[in-house]
Amino acid sequence: MAKCDEGYLCQVCGQDVAEITDSDLYLRYVIGHLDPELLHATPERHIRCNPVLAQFIVDDNFTPVVVDDEFGKAYLDPEYVRQQESLATRGWHRLAEIKSLGEVSVLEIPLPEVIAAWPK
């Protein structure tokens, strides 16, 4: 099988990242943690294979992820946790929205405040 036929394989578990709503790469891009120019050169992971980020998604349709070390929400500043939960959850909702939109430009998929912060 050609490399391009394999899809995007998770750098952590080696399994296919089949849905955009499972993509740590696109979640980080959508919330502004990944520069658009690095998107094509950054390895993919499942969101759950990056538990430090996944723990901040708070939604009934996303099984919670708990990190039990110094990077866990329980050990972080509550205001920071609130901000990260808002950002990661809105980003995850944006991934679901993108999935339903069909074909859109990669430059149109980040959250509005991320696009607004890009250099003009």
C-alpha positions in Angstrom: 0.0 0.0 0.0 1.3 3.5 -0.8 2.0 5.8 2.1 -0.7 8.2 1.0 -3.3 5.3 1.1 -2.6 4.6 4.7 -4.3 7.7 6.1 -2.9 9.5 9.1 -1.4 7.2 11.6 -1.1 8.1 15.3 2.5 8.8 16.4 1.7 7.3 19.8 -0.4 4.2 19.2 0.2 3.6 15.5 -3.5 3.3 14.7 -5.4 5.2 12.0 -6.8 8.6 13.0 -9.9 8.1 10.9 -12.1 11.0 12.0 -11.3 14.7 12.3 -13.0 14.7 15.7 -10.3 12.3 16.9 -7.4 14.4 15.5 -5.1 16.0 18.0 -3.3 17.6 15.1 -6.4 19.4 13.9 -7.6 20.2 17.4 -4.3 21.9 18.2 -4.5 23.8 14.9 -8.1 24.9 15.4 -7.3 26.3 18.9 -4.2 28.1 17.8 -1.6 25.7 19.4 -0.1 24.9 16.0 1.0 27.3 13.3 -0.7 26.8 9.9 2.7 26.5 8.2 3.6 23.5 10.4 0.3 21.6 9.9 1.7 19.5 7.0 4.9 18.6 8.8 3.6 17.8 12.2 2.9 14.2 13.3 -0.7 13.1 13.9 -2.1 11.7 17.2 -5.5 10.8 18.5 -6.8 13.4 20.9 -6.9 10.7 23.6 -3.2 9.9 22.9 -2.5 13.4 24.1 -4.2 13.2 27.5 -2.8 16.6 28.8 -4.9 18.3 26.1 -7.7 15.8 26.0 -8.5 16.4 29.7 -9.7 19.9 28.9 -12.5 18.7 26.6 -15.7 18.9 28.7 -18.7 17.5 26.8 -21.3 14.8 27.4 -20.3 13.2 24.1 -16.6 13.0 25.0 -15.6 10.5 27.7 -13.5 12.5 30.2 -9.7 12.0 30.3 -8.0 12.2 33.7 -4.3 13.0 34.1 -3.0 11.9 37.5 0.3 13.8 37.6 1.5 17.4 37.9 0.0 18.2 34.5 -3.5 17.1 35.6 -6.3 19.7 36.0 -6.4 19.0 39.8 -2.9 20.4 40.1 -3.3 23.5 37.9 -4.6 27.0 38.6 -8.4 26.9 38.5 -8.6 30.0 36.2 -6.2 28.4 33.8 -8.2 25.2 33.8 -11.4 27.1 33.1 -9.8 28.9 30.2 -8.3 25.7 28.7 -11.6 23.8 29.1 -13.4 26.6 27.2 -10.8 26.6 24.5 -10.4 22.9 24.0 -14.1 22.2 24.2 -14.9 24.9 21.6 -12.1 23.5 19.4 -13.6 20.0 19.7 -17.0 21.4 18.8 -15.5 23.1 15.8 -14.0 19.8 14.6 -17.5 18.3 14.7 -18.9 21.3 12.8 -16.2 21.0 10.2 -17.0 17.4 9.7 -20.6 18.3 8.9 -19.7 21.2 6.6 -18.0 19.0 4.0 -15.1 20.6 2.0 -13.7 23.8 3.5 -10.3 25.5 3.2 -7.9 24.6 5.9 -7.4 28.3 6.5 -11.1 28.6 7.4 -11.3 26.0 10.1 -9.6 27.5 13.2 -11.7 29.3 15.8 -12.4 33.0 14.8 -10.1 34.4 17.5 -7.2 32.3 16.2 -7.7 33.5 12.6 -8.0 37.1 13.9 -4.6 36.8 15.6 -2.7 35.7 12.5 -0.4 38.3 11.0 -2.0 40.3 8.3 
